[in-house]
Amino acid sequence: MSVRHSMAFFSRLAVVALTILVLTSAGASAAGADAPHLDGRQFGLIWILPFAGILLSIAIMPLAAPSFWHHHFGKVAAGWALAFLLPFLYFFGFKLTLHELLHTLLLEYIPFLILILALFTVAGGIYVSGNIHGTPAMNTAILGIGTVIASWVGTTGASMLLIRPIIRANDDRVHNAHVIVFFIFLVSNIGGALTPLGDPPLFLGFLQGVDFFWTTKHLFMPTLLLAVVLLTVFFALDSYLYAKEGRTKRDPTPDSPITLQGKVNFILLGVLVAVVLASGLVKTLGTVHIYTVEVDIKSILRDVALVGVALLSLKLTPKAVREANAFTWGPGLEVAKLFAGIFITIIPAIAMLRAGSEGAMSGIVNMVSSADGSPNNFAYFWLTGILSSFLDNAPTYLVFFNAAGGKADVLMTTLATTLAAISAGAVFMGANTYIGNAPNFMVKSIAEENGVKMPSFFGYMLWSFGILVPLFLVISLLFYR
């Protein structure tokens, strides 16, 4: 997709959103008072089959049927969404169906997608040129920098920014797959734990009312401990392999000075962070009603501003910079299509969890509750993490956020350790497999395209289960007992 077509896409997105707002809010200022109520006690477990189906499709089909998945993943996502919506329409009627669909799209999916695409667009306009030599010290420094910036430009943005430079730095190394494995551990996952910009699960929490800097405060020490230990382990391993292999392979990348191109995007990243932060600091600017859904005006302004930042990036970044960065819209469009299906099919699961012990998913609620009814934070950490390893960590976070009551003001205060356990489990354990977090598989694909012999799906899990899982056990015993 060209820059001109990209700008047209964002412009159409903004126009469609504003048109819907004007048409549906006119004359409906009191509609929210008549909003229908979804009672989770009405659902049986059969209603979560579409949600389980789409997540299993994401986990299995890229490996079992890669060609089919590459060409038809959008249709698969749409099929699972319809597998939920059509029976729901039949049993619960048009009004409740439209309300739940609009509620999910307007309050969760569209804001989530706009942030992801804005970060993706701006980070994709920064190109690090030149040849870096992949010594253990240099590799560790790049991983450290990526870990630090991931919470501010997103794990996707940080991965896009640094994966090609670190591949070029190590293209003369005999052993380089381990560099990419630790890159996925740190830059694509653990580094994103400190702000809602860092990882999609945390942004969903932000949309639910969690303060912007709440995770910075409550996840700082676990993140720091993980980062320091992993960087130390990496430096020791890389030093051993570097000394063992010697310098017998010719460096295929010519020596050239390190330069940054597309520097305007650093300013735009700052603007993007300021926009999201401001939207969290401002309490409210009033609300409008779109059909029966109440939408905060500050959220609308935030999303319009983020689209504007993305458009500015497309306009101000030279075309040659994005071409040098191999920037394409493929990963962004994949996220857009798959998460549309995920956010729709998760509706009954969230409703059942909100029903607590009276809902069909009471088993999960009981597993994360102690005998006296208090939350079992150790179980929250591990259950959220295990599911985030094999499914997608964003909807997994949302499921357990609601299992813990779904009220941000309570979770940030009385149940702060519970929310921290859920947040840490979702973000940290997304690194356990290639499919745990969106950037993981993208990084693997880019590395393989550039000649790195990456471990297989289960080969990667030998790395993560051997290194990460023992560290996660220590983290859970120290912070979430």
Secondary structure, 3 states (H helix, E strand, C coil): CCHHHHHHHHHHHHHHHHHHHHHHHCCCCCHHHHCCCCCHHHCCHHHHHHHHHHHHHHHHHHHHCHHHHHHHHHHHHHHHHHHHHHHHHHHHCHHHHHHHHHHHHHHHHHHHHHHHHHHHHHHCCCEEECCCCCCHHHHHHHHHHHHHHHHHHHHHHHHHHHHHHHHHHCCCCCCCHHHHHHHHHHCCCHHHCCCCCCCHHHHHHHHCCCCCCHHHHHCHHHHHHHHHHHHHHHHHHHHHHHHHHCCCCCCCCCCCCCEEECCHHHHHHHHHHHHHHHHHHCCCCCEEEECCEEEEHHHHHHHHHHHHHHHHHHHHCCHHHHHHCCCCCHHHHHHHHHHHHHHHHCHHHHHHHHCHHHCCCHHHHHHCECCCCCECHHHHHHHHHHHHHHCCHHHHHHHHHHHCCCCHHHHCCCCHHHHHHHHHHHHHHHHCCCCCCHHHHHHHHHHHHCCCCCCCHHHHHHHHHHHHHHHHHHHHHHHCC
